[in-house]
């Protein structure tokens, strides 16, 4: 690598997104937080994108959680913690750690140290304490809380002032981004490096975003946060679709058992059982479809081509379309089962009607025979 610029203004943001409920009443959450926490709340919006170009479907509620005294790499630092509540049941927590006035090597080391402190492999209870701080206050706004909490982690290195940088056109070639993006100290092969740096984006000559599966590097001298917000939304969509994918994995065997049990009932009045089970499946499909539509529409993209490219690349990188298709396939199985059960119920009702008609004819024959005797 060539020169190694000095990082003047920067931070490292660790995110943890957790599915905590089926849905969150955001209006109630805002009210509860204002009454009891007495700290700031706001409806999030994208800073630079025009409202008609790119906007949240339902803006999440942003909660200020206050400062955190932490030790990172032997340095005592004060971090800031924020949370965003999404209508479809996700809480996105973030811890921002200052990383000002560091060499590029030390900045990369700070990123990896934050990952060690708050990442997937860490044993920190900071996330648990922050989530408890939120749920203790806004708990009544959580509708059907999740029995077990599924989560996604993401890490961002955010740089706002980098010494001597006039253009970012070749910045990814001049800086060694591998230790920051991959957490690797050993050199990567050229093919691995190219794959790691494949998703890189610039709009102006002095900004850069490089996005990977679990980390991103963002150089933004204006301090704007739209790319960060977009990456958070994409992770929230992945998390929620993962939740329903796993939930449907568990639900399908139970559905098969219920269908089999209903088929095994030798009862001329089994039509009601088929109809009841069909209604149960229809309700399940309707509920999941409603939530997944909210997830799909979490961010409305129309005219901002740059942010739309970053958003689309993040969704593809995080395999959100793949998980969404898996959910759709499982919903299609349930829909087909519902249709089959509905047809079966109709058939059983037809058989019952035929039996009733035969009985009525038999009764009329018996009555006529008795009258003529």
C-alpha positions in Angstrom: 0.0 0.0 0.0 1.0 3.6 -0.5 0.6 6.4 2.0 -1.4 5.8 5.2 -3.4 9.0 5.9 -4.1 10.1 9.4 -7.7 9.9 10.7 -8.8 13.1 12.4 -12.5 12.7 13.0 -14.0 9.2 13.1 -16.0 6.7 15.1 -16.7 3.0 15.2 -20.4 2.0 15.4 -21.4 -1.5 16.6 -25.0 -2.4 15.8 -27.1 -5.2 17.2 -30.6 -5.6 15.8 -33.1 -7.8 17.8 -36.5 -9.1 17.0 -38.5 -8.4 20.2 -42.2 -8.6 19.2 -44.6 -9.2 16.3 -45.2 -5.5 16.1 -44.4 -2.3 18.1 -46.9 0.4 18.6 -44.6 3.3 17.9 -46.9 6.1 19.0 -47.3 4.3 22.4 -43.6 3.7 22.6 -42.9 7.4 22.1 -45.4 8.4 24.7 -44.1 5.9 27.3 -40.4 7.0 26.7 -41.2 10.7 27.0 -43.1 10.1 30.3 -40.6 7.8 32.0 -37.2 8.2 30.4 -37.4 11.9 29.9 -34.8 11.8 27.1 -35.1 12.7 23.5 -37.2 10.7 21.0 -37.5 11.4 17.3 -39.0 9.9 14.1 -36.0 9.0 12.0 -35.7 10.5 8.5 -33.0 10.4 5.8 -31.0 13.6 5.9 -29.9 14.2 2.3 -32.5 12.3 0.3 -35.6 14.3 -0.7 -38.8 12.8 0.9 -40.2 11.9 -2.5 -37.0 10.2 -3.5 -36.2 7.9 -0.6 -38.0 7.7 2.7 -39.0 5.3 5.5 -42.3 3.5 4.9 -43.1 4.0 8.6 -40.4 6.1 10.2 -38.8 4.3 13.2 -38.7 5.9 16.6 -35.2 6.9 17.7 -34.4 6.8 21.4 -31.4 8.4 23.1 -30.0 6.0 25.7 -27.2 8.2 27.0 -23.4 7.8 27.4 -21.5 4.6 28.2 -18.1 4.4 29.9 -16.2 1.6 28.2 -12.6 0.3 27.9 -11.5 -0.5 24.3 -8.0 -1.7 23.6 -6.8 -0.5 27.0 -8.3 3.0 26.5 -11.0 4.4 28.7 -13.6 6.0 26.3 -17.1 7.4 26.5 -19.4 5.9 23.9 -22.9 7.0 23.0 -25.9 4.6 22.7 -29.0 5.0 20.5 -31.9 2.7 19.7 -34.4 2.7 16.9 -37.8 0.9 17.2 -39.2 -0.4 13.9 -43.0 -1.0 13.6 -42.4 -4.7 12.5 -41.0 -5.6 15.9 -37.2 -4.9 15.6 -35.1 -2.9 18.0 -31.9 -1.6 16.4 -29.3 -0.8 19.1 -26.1 1.1 18.2 -23.0 1.9 20.3 -20.7 4.6 18.8 -17.1 4.7 20.0 -14.9 7.7 19.3 -11.9 7.1 17.1 -10.4 10.6 16.6 -6.8 11.5 15.8 -5.5 8.0 15.1 -3.2 6.6 12.4 -4.9 4.5 9.8 -3.4 1.3 11.4 -4.6 2.4 14.8 -8.1 3.2 13.4 -8.3 -0.3 11.9 -7.2 -1.7 15.2 -9.9 0.3 17.0 -12.6 -1.2 14.7 -11.4 -4.7 15.5 -11.3 -3.9 19.2 -14.9 -2.7 19.1 -15.9 -5.9 17.4 -14.1 -7.9 20.1 -15.9 -5.9 22.8 -19.4 -5.9 21.3 -19.5 -8.3 18.4 -21.0 -11.8 18.0 -18.0 -13.5 19.8 -17.9 -11.1 22.7 -19.3 -11.9 26.2 -20.3 -8.3 26.9 -23.7 -7.8 28.6 -24.0 -4.3 27.3 -26.6 -5.2 24.7 -28.7 -7.1 27.3 -28.6 -4.1 29.6 -29.6 -1.6 26.9 -32.5 -3.8 25.7 -33.7 -4.2 29.3 -33.5 -0.4 29.7 -35.8 0.0 26.7 -38.3 -2.9 27.4 -38.7 -1.8 31.0 -40.2 1.4 29.7 -41.8 0.6 26.4 -42.8 -2.9 27.2 -46.6 -2.2 27.0 -46.1 -1.0 23.4 -44.7 -4.5 22.4 -47.4 -6.5 20.8 -46.9 -10.3 21.3 -43.3 -10.2 22.5 -41.0 -12.8 21.0 -40.3 -15.8 23.4 -36.7 -16.0 22.1 -34.7 -13.1 20.7 -33.1 -13.5 17.3 -30.4 -10.9 16.4 -28.1 -9.6 13.7 -24.8 -7.8 14.3 -23.1 -5.2 12.0 -20.0 -3.1 12.4 -19.2 0.2 10.7 -16.0 2.3 10.5 -17.1 5.9 10.0 -14.5 8.5 9.0 -15.3 12.2 8.5 -11.9 13.8 8.2 -8.9 12.0 6.6 -5.6 13.9 6.2 -4.6 14.8 2.7 -7.5 13.2 0.8 -8.9 15.2 -2.1 -10.5 12.4 -4.1 -11.7 9.0 -3.1 -11.5 7.6 -6.7 -8.4 5.5 -5.7 -8.7 5.6 -1.9 -9.6 1.9 -1.7 -6.4 1.1 -3.5 -4.3 3.4 -1.4 -5.6 2.3 2.0 -5.3 -1.2 3.4 -9.0 -1.8 4.1 -8.6 -5.6 4.6 -7.8 -5.5 8.3 -10.8 -3.2 8.9 -13.3 -5.0 6.6 -12.3 -8.6 7.2 -10.7 -8.4 10.6 -7.7 -10.2 9.2 -4.1 -9.4 9.9 -2.6 -11.9 7.4 -2.5 -10.8 3.7 -5.5 -12.0 1.6 -5.2 -13.4 -1.9 -5.9 -11.0 -4.8 -9.3 -12.7 -5.5 -10.3 -12.5 -1.9 -9.3 -8.8 -1.8 -11.3 -8.1 -5.0 -14.4 -9.9 -3.6 -14.1 -8.0 -0.3 -13.9 -4.6 -2.0 -16.5 -5.4 -4.8 -19.3 -3.4 -3.3 -17.9 0.1 -3.2 -19.8 3.3 -3.9 -19.1 7.0 -4.4 -21.4 9.9 -5.2 -19.1 12.8 -4.8 -15.3 12.9 -5.4 -14.7 12.9 -1.7 -16.9 10.2 -0.3 -16.7 6.4 -0.3 -18.7 3.5 1.1 -17.4 -0.1 1.0 -20.0 -2.7 2.1 -19.4 -6.3 3.1 -21.5 -9.0 4.7 -20.9 -7.9 8.3 -18.9 -4.7 8.1 -18.7 -1.5 6.2 -16.3 1.4 5.8 -17.8 4.8 5.2 -15.8 8.0 4.4 -18.2 11.0 4.5 -16.7 14.4 5.2 -20.1 16.0 5.6 -21.0 13.8 8.4 -24.2 12.6 6.8 -25.7 9.3 7.9 -28.0 8.2 5.1 -25.8 5.2 4.1 -25.6 4.1 7.7 -29.4 4.3 8.0 -29.9 2.3 4.8 -27.5 -0.5 6.1 -29.5 -0.6 9.3 -32.8 -1.0 7.5 -31.4 -3.7 5.3 -30.2 -5.6 8.4 -33.6 -5.1 10.0 -35.3 -6.6 7.0 -32.9 -9.5 7.0 -33.5 -10.1 10.7 -37.3 -10.0 10.4 -37.4 -12.3 7.4 -35.1 -14.7 9.1 -37.4 -14.8 12.1 -40.4 -15.7 9.9 -38.4 -18.2 7.9 -37.4 -20.0 11.1 -40.9 -19.7 12.5 -42.5 -21.2 9.4 -39.9 -24.0 9.5 -41.3 -24.9 13.0 -44.9 -24.3 12.0 -45.0 -26.5 8.8 -44.4 -29.8 10.7 -47.2 -28.9 13.1 -49.5 -28.1 10.2 -48.8 -31.4 8.6 -49.6 -33.2 11.9 -52.9 -31.3 12.2 -53.8 -32.1 8.6 -53.0 -35.7 9.1 -55.0 -35.9 12.3 -58.0 -34.3 10.6 -57.8 -36.7 7.7 -57.7 -39.7 10.1 -61.0 -38.6 11.7 -63.7 -41.1 10.4 -66.6 -38.8 11.1 -69.4 -37.8 8.7 -69.3 -34.3 10.4 -65.6 -33.9 9.8 -66.3 -31.0 7.4 -66.3 -28.6 10.4 -62.9 -29.8 11.4 -61.5 -29.2 7.9 -63.1 -25.8 7.8 -61.7 -24.8 11.2 -58.2 -25.9 10.3 -58.5 -24.1 6.9 -59.4 -20.9 8.7 -56.5 -21.3 11.1 -54.1 -21.6 8.1 -55.7 -18.7 6.3 -55.2 -16.5 9.5 -51.6 -17.6 9.7 -50.9 -16.7 6.1 -52.7 -13.4 6.4 -50.7 -12.4 9.5 -47.3 -13.4 8.1 -48.1 -11.7 4.8 -49.1 -8.5 6.5 -45.8 -8.3 8.5 -43.6 -9.3 5.5 -45.3 -6.5 3.4 -44.4 -4.0 6.1 -40.8 -5.4 6.1 -40.6 -5.1 2.3 -41.9 -1.5 2.4 -39.6 -0.4 5.3 -37.8 1.9 2.9 -39.4 3.5 -0.2 -36.9 4.1 -3.0 -37.9 6.1 -6.1 -35.5 8.8 -7.4 -32.2 8.8 -5.4 -30.1 6.7 -7.7 -27.0 6.6 -5.5 -28.7 5.5 -2.3 -30.9 3.2 -4.2 -27.8 1.4 -5.6 -26.3 1.1 -2.1 -29.6 -0.2 -0.7 -30.1 -2.7 -3.5 -26.5 -3.9 -3.1 -26.9 -4.3 0.6 -30.1 -6.3 0.2 -28.4 -8.6 -2.3 -25.2 -8.9 -0.2 -27.2 -9.8 3.0 -29.3 -12.3 0.9 -32.5 -10.6 1.8 -34.2 -11.6 -1.5 -33.1 -15.3 -1.0 -34.7 -15.4 2.5 -37.8 -13.6 1.3 -38.3 -16.2 -1.5 -37.9 -19.0 1.1 -40.7 -17.3 3.2 -42.8 -17.0 0.1 -42.3 -20.7 -0.8 -43.4 -21.8 2.7 -46.4 -19.5 2.6 -47.3 -21.0 -0.8 -47.3 -24.5 0.8 -49.6 -23.3 3.5 -51.9 -21.6 1.0 -52.1 -24.8 -1.1 -52.9 -26.7 2.1 -55.6 -24.2 2.9 -57.1 -24.6 -0.6 -57.0 -28.4 -0.3 -58.6 -28.3 3.1 -61.3 -25.9 1.9 -62.0 -28.2 -1.0 -62.1 -31.2 1.3 -64.5 -29.4 3.7 -66.7 -28.6 0.7 -66.6 -32.2 -0.4 -67.4 -33.4 3.1 -70.4 -31.0 3.2 -71.5 -32.4 -0.2 -71.3 -35.9 1.1 -73.2 -34.9 4.2 -75.9 -33.3 2.1 -76.1 -36.4 -0.1 -76.5 -38.6 3.0 -79.2 -36.3 4.4 -81.1 -36.5 1.1 -80.8 -40.3 1.0 -82.1 -40.4 4.6 -85.0 -38.2 3.8 -85.9 -40.3 0.8 -85.7 -43.4 3.0 -87.9 -41.8 5.6 -90.5 -40.9 3.0 -90.5 -44.4 1.6 -90.9 -45.9 5.1 -93.8 -43.4 5.9 -95.5 -44.2 2.5 -95.1 -47.9 3.2 -96.6 -47.6 6.7 -99.6 -45.6 5.3 -100.4 -48.3 2.8 -100.2 -51.2 5.3 
